[in-house]
Amino acid sequence: MAGTKQGGWVYMMADRYRGTLYVGVTSDLASRIHQHRTGSGFDFCGRYSLYRLVWAERGENIVDCIEQEKRLKRWRRQWKFDLIERSNPDWRDMFELLN
């Protein structure tokens, strides 16, 4: 299948520490976060002011990333908080690390 070898990202956006979360997947993380922040991304992020990138994981295969996104969306909130806090205990915006 064409395009399945392309890598991707699974990521989480938040409005604040332990606030509302959004789990997404993309092949271009910097571009996708920019879309969320400028209002051209998914409406949910704009509606809840989810502009802080708090967690991201790179995958070698976009299909695997999509499956990981689906799994994370089924997780309990606390499990997502724990995952974020393992690599980002202060819930700082990680977008600057992409540039």
N, C-alpha and C positions, 0 to 999 in steps of 0.2 A: 504494500500500500504506500502510495506516495506521501511523503511528509512525516511518516512515523519515526524516522531516524532523527528528526530535528529535536533538539533539546527544549526544555521549558523550565518554568518556575511555578511552584505552588507558594502562595503567599497569604499573609493575613494583614488586614488593615484594622485600625482601631481609632476611636475618637479620643480616648484617654486611658489611663491606667485601669485595667480590668473593666473597661467599658464595653460598648457594643463592638462586635467583631464581624468582619467580612472575610470569608475564605474564597480565594480565586485562583485561577490558573492562567498562564500566558506564555507565549514564546519570547516576548520582549518585555522584561520587567520594568525597565526605566520608562519606556513609552506608555505602558499600561498605567503605572502610577501617575504619570503626568496626565493621562486621560481622566483618572479619578479626581485629581486635584483641580482640573479645569472644567469639570462638569460634563465632559464628553464620554465618561465611562458609565458604568452601571448606575442607575438612579439611586439604588440603595445607599451607596457610599455618599452621594451628595445629600440625600435626605437626612442622613444621620451624622454628617460631617466627619466621615471616616477618612481622614487625610494622612494619618500616621502609619507608615509601613513598620510593623512591629516584628514580623517574622517572614523569612523567605528561605526556600530550599530549592536548589538547582537539581534538575533531573536530566539524564541523558536522552530520554525518549518522551516526547509529548504525551503519548498514550499512557505511559506510566504516571506522568504528572496528573493527568485527568483522573485516573483511578485514585491517586493519593488525595486529590481534592475531594472526591466523593467520600472517601473514608473519613477525612477530617471533618466534613460537614455533618457526619453522623456522631461525632464525638461529643461527649458532655463538655459543657463550658469549662469546668475546672481542668479537664485534661488539656484543653487548648491553652489555658492560662499556664499550666505547668510546662508545656512545650515551649511557649514563648519565653518564659522566665528562665529556662535552661540556658538560652543564648542571649537573652535581652532582659535581665532582671529589672531594669529601670524603665522598661517600655519606651525607650527613646526612639525617635524617628530614624530608621535605618536608611532612608532614601539617599541621604548625602553620601553614604558608603558606596553607592552604585556609580557615582560620578568620578 
